[in-house]
Amino acid sequence: RGRRQMALRLPILLAAAAGAHALVATPYRCPGATRITTCTSLPSATATGRAPLTSLMMASMAVGTASAGFPAELMPVKTNALTRFLTATQFLAASVVTILFWYIPLVPLYLYSLVFDRSRRRACDWIVQIWARCTLSLLFSDIRVEGLENLPPRDEAVMYVPNHCSFLDIFALSGYLPRRFKYISKIEILRIPFIGWAMQFAKHIAIKRMDRASQVQTVRDAVDCLKAGSSLVTFPEGTRSKDGRLMEFKKGPFSMAAKAQVRVVPISIIGTHLFQPPGSAFPMARPRGVKLVVHPPLDAPGKKKEQETLEQARAAVLSALPKSMQPLKDESA
């Protein structure tokens, strides 16, 4: 009798497994995504033509879970000393090889920019983007961008204000956001051989955080950069979050946007801290499932309205972050 029941159940189990495999193997394009990937919000059984059982099985296999009222979590990766060493070695080799290769066209393009495009240096921006994209691609990274329809026109200078929780944020933004921009970065980053030099060639803006005179000069340089037609990326938290949770925003980036009268574009960066936490010199695992969510632009801050824009931008960034990246005080609110 037991063998007969097993014989009757076996075809059902095989059919369900085959259906789940077909659904997993079939890619879907997420709304606003830059590449075809498996969506966390699954198509309905009616839309796919598959049985409800198949959709339920796929839902149970989806990476991450969603807490009530929050986007789905990105599951932490399991690593050991060997895998961390291999990932760090691969990342270091990929970044060094690509930056050395792209220095061949970078130097003449830098000299060209000094003569024909001194204020914006778009050719150098292009090299920085390719280098970042190549480095993460050689690491077999999976970076997705959502909300591309919210990006401003390519010729419009704006202030991008993303959250900041990992050194990988710079690679992800530079390589996968289809716009050219400069960073306001601490002076130590621009002093890193080859990488920092390339950022200086592209005319990124340096700041000494403990030097008041440097901060004043940075504001002037940033406003001049925006008025000249180049967009800026400024991390309004002022530093990387140690645990991935969003910190309070500082008013500086919004004051710069008000002085230059440019729009503000909030961006949520999700998951980079799981692969390279603050304090880690190299990624511990290949970035998989990292998301950049571009929110609708906010109008240029009016006179003495910087705080209002700040609050709107922070609320937009928060709206796409999973519960583990929400501020603790907001969780209890």
Summary of the structure (lengths in Angstrom):
residues: 333
radius of gyration: 22.6
end to end distance: 57.7
largest distance: 86.9
contacts: 1035
relative contact order: 0.14
helix: 49%
strand: 12%
